[in-house]
């Protein structure tokens, strides 16, 4: 069972506009937290590459991703099964911090989705309280 936490802006008011995209933080049955970015159409476009032991660490990781996304290395690669494409972002230490939420059939479609996610992070960097 996964529980999703969704709250308004940090000041308790309305959530600022980010083109309709939102960050959600989920907690799984083992108590691990992970973030996901949901587009305006409701589709999950990106997920955290690893779980976090505490809510604050998960939120901080997403805020760091938004703030530092321009310095992160990105790549499009085959899925583990080799029958599709996925994108990922790595931090300066080489750790994967974000991955596509689903595999893509075509390399070009995956690359376009990766570029849209990077642009979305640019919009979210100015938003306080974008992730509950």
TORKOL-4160 file (C-alpha; in steps of 0.2 Angstrom, whole numbers, padded with zeros to 4 digits, m for minus):
132
<pt num="1" X="0000" Y="0000" Z="0000"/>
<pt num="2" X="0006" Y="0017" Z="m0004"/>
<pt num="3" X="0001" Y="0033" Z="0004"/>
<pt num="4" X="0002" Y="0049" Z="m0005"/>
<pt num="5" X="0004" Y="0066" Z="0004"/>
<pt num="6" X="m0002" Y="0081" Z="m0006"/>
<pt num="7" X="m0002" Y="0098" Z="0003"/>
<pt num="8" X="m0004" Y="0116" Z="m0003"/>
<pt num="9" X="0010" Y="0129" Z="m0004"/>
<pt num="10" X="0023" Y="0130" Z="0011"/>
<pt num="11" X="0013" Y="0145" Z="0018"/>
<pt num="12" X="m0003" Y="0135" Z="0018"/>
<pt num="13" X="m0011" Y="0145" Z="0004"/>
<pt num="14" X="m0014" Y="0140" Z="m0014"/>
<pt num="15" X="0000" Y="0130" Z="m0023"/>
<pt num="16" X="0009" Y="0141" Z="m0035"/>
<pt num="17" X="0007" Y="0138" Z="m0053"/>
<pt num="18" X="0019" Y="0127" Z="m0062"/>
<pt num="19" X="0010" Y="0123" Z="m0078"/>
<pt num="20" X="m0001" Y="0111" Z="m0069"/>
<pt num="21" X="0013" Y="0099" Z="m0064"/>
<pt num="22" X="0015" Y="0094" Z="m0046"/>
<pt num="23" X="0027" Y="0084" Z="m0035"/>
<pt num="24" X="0020" Y="0071" Z="m0024"/>
<pt num="25" X="0029" Y="0061" Z="m0010"/>
<pt num="26" X="0023" Y="0044" Z="m0007"/>
<pt num="27" X="0027" Y="0032" Z="0007"/>
<pt num="28" X="0027" Y="0014" Z="0004"/>
<pt num="29" X="0022" Y="m0001" Z="0016"/>
<pt num="30" X="0040" Y="m0001" Z="0023"/>
<pt num="31" X="0040" Y="0017" Z="0027"/>
<pt num="32" X="0051" Y="0023" Z="0013"/>
<pt num="33" X="0048" Y="0039" Z="0004"/>
<pt num="34" X="0049" Y="0043" Z="m0014"/>
<pt num="35" X="0044" Y="0058" Z="m0025"/>
<pt num="36" X="0036" Y="0058" Z="m0042"/>
<pt num="37" X="0032" Y="0072" Z="m0054"/>
<pt num="38" X="0014" Y="0072" Z="m0061"/>
<pt num="39" X="0010" Y="0082" Z="m0076"/>
<pt num="40" X="m0006" Y="0092" Z="m0079"/>
<pt num="41" X="m0014" Y="0078" Z="m0088"/>
<pt num="42" X="m0011" Y="0066" Z="m0073"/>
<pt num="43" X="0003" Y="0056" Z="m0081"/>
<pt num="44" X="0018" Y="0053" Z="m0070"/>
<pt num="45" X="0033" Y="0059" Z="m0079"/>
<pt num="46" X="0047" Y="0056" Z="m0067"/>
<pt num="47" X="0051" Y="0047" Z="m0051"/>
<pt num="48" X="0065" Y="0047" Z="m0039"/>
<pt num="49" X="0078" Y="0034" Z="m0042"/>
<pt num="50" X="0079" Y="0028" Z="m0024"/>
<pt num="51" X="0069" Y="0028" Z="m0009"/>
<pt num="52" X="0072" Y="0039" Z="0006"/>
<pt num="53" X="0071" Y="0035" Z="0025"/>
<pt num="54" X="0063" Y="0051" Z="0030"/>
<pt num="55" X="0051" Y="0063" Z="0022"/>
<pt num="56" X="0062" Y="0078" Z="0024"/>
<pt num="57" X="0076" Y="0070" Z="0015"/>
<pt num="58" X="0065" Y="0065" Z="0001"/>
<pt num="59" X="0058" Y="0083" Z="m0001"/>
<pt num="60" X="0076" Y="0090" Z="0000"/>
<pt num="61" X="0082" Y="0079" Z="m0013"/>
<pt num="62" X="0068" Y="0085" Z="m0025"/>
<pt num="63" X="0071" Y="0103" Z="m0021"/>
<pt num="64" X="0090" Y="0100" Z="m0024"/>
<pt num="65" X="0085" Y="0092" Z="m0041"/>
<pt num="66" X="0075" Y="0107" Z="m0046"/>
<pt num="67" X="0088" Y="0120" Z="m0040"/>
<pt num="68" X="0103" Y="0110" Z="m0048"/>
<pt num="69" X="0095" Y="0102" Z="m0063"/>
<pt num="70" X="0106" Y="0112" Z="m0075"/>
<pt num="71" X="0122" Y="0104" Z="m0068"/>
<pt num="72" X="0115" Y="0086" Z="m0069"/>
<pt num="73" X="0121" Y="0075" Z="m0083"/>
<pt num="74" X="0107" Y="0066" Z="m0092"/>
<pt num="75" X="0106" Y="0051" Z="m0104"/>
<pt num="76" X="0094" Y="0041" Z="m0114"/>
<pt num="77" X="0098" Y="0023" Z="m0113"/>
<pt num="78" X="0090" Y="0006" Z="m0116"/>
<pt num="79" X="0079" Y="m0002" Z="m0102"/>
<pt num="80" X="0086" Y="m0016" Z="m0092"/>
<pt num="81" X="0077" Y="m0028" Z="m0103"/>
<pt num="82" X="0084" Y="m0019" Z="m0119"/>
<pt num="83" X="0067" Y="m0018" Z="m0127"/>
<pt num="84" X="0063" Y="0001" Z="m0124"/>
<pt num="85" X="0071" Y="0017" Z="m0119"/>
<pt num="86" X="0072" Y="0027" Z="m0103"/>
<pt num="87" X="0080" Y="0043" Z="m0098"/>
<pt num="88" X="0089" Y="0047" Z="m0082"/>
<pt num="89" X="0098" Y="0061" Z="m0073"/>
<pt num="90" X="0114" Y="0059" Z="m0063"/>
<pt num="91" X="0122" Y="0070" Z="m0050"/>
<pt num="92" X="0140" Y="0076" Z="m0049"/>
<pt num="93" X="0145" Y="0060" Z="m0040"/>
<pt num="94" X="0137" Y="0049" Z="m0053"/>
<pt num="95" X="0122" Y="0043" Z="m0044"/>
<pt num="96" X="0106" Y="0042" Z="m0053"/>
<pt num="97" X="0093" Y="0054" Z="m0045"/>
<pt num="98" X="0078" Y="0054" Z="m0057"/>
<pt num="99" X="0072" Y="0042" Z="m0070"/>
<pt num="100" X="0058" Y="0042" Z="m0082"/>
<pt num="101" X="0042" Y="0035" Z="m0075"/>
<pt num="102" X="0040" Y="0023" Z="m0090"/>
<pt num="103" X="0049" Y="0015" Z="m0104"/>
<pt num="104" X="0047" Y="0023" Z="m0122"/>
<pt num="105" X="0046" Y="0013" Z="m0138"/>
<pt num="106" X="0057" Y="0025" Z="m0148"/>
<pt num="107" X="0073" Y="0034" Z="m0144"/>
<pt num="108" X="0067" Y="0050" Z="m0151"/>
<pt num="109" X="0051" Y="0050" Z="m0140"/>
<pt num="110" X="0061" Y="0046" Z="m0125"/>
<pt num="111" X="0073" Y="0060" Z="m0128"/>
<pt num="112" X="0059" Y="0073" Z="m0131"/>
<pt num="113" X="0051" Y="0067" Z="m0114"/>
<pt num="114" X="0068" Y="0070" Z="m0106"/>
<pt num="115" X="0069" Y="0087" Z="m0113"/>
<pt num="116" X="0052" Y="0092" Z="m0108"/>
<pt num="117" X="0056" Y="0086" Z="m0090"/>
<pt num="118" X="0071" Y="0096" Z="m0089"/>
<pt num="119" X="0061" Y="0112" Z="m0095"/>
<pt num="120" X="0048" Y="0107" Z="m0082"/>
<pt num="121" X="0061" Y="0108" Z="m0068"/>
<pt num="122" X="0066" Y="0125" Z="m0074"/>
<pt num="123" X="0048" Y="0131" Z="m0071"/>
<pt num="124" X="0048" Y="0122" Z="m0054"/>
<pt num="125" X="0064" Y="0129" Z="m0047"/>
<pt num="126" X="0055" Y="0145" Z="m0042"/>
<pt num="127" X="0041" Y="0137" Z="m0034"/>
<pt num="128" X="0041" Y="0136" Z="m0015"/>
<pt num="129" X="0031" Y="0121" Z="m0008"/>
<pt num="130" X="0030" Y="0112" Z="m0025"/>
<pt num="131" X="0032" Y="0096" Z="m0016"/>
<pt num="132" X="0021" Y="0092" Z="m0001"/>
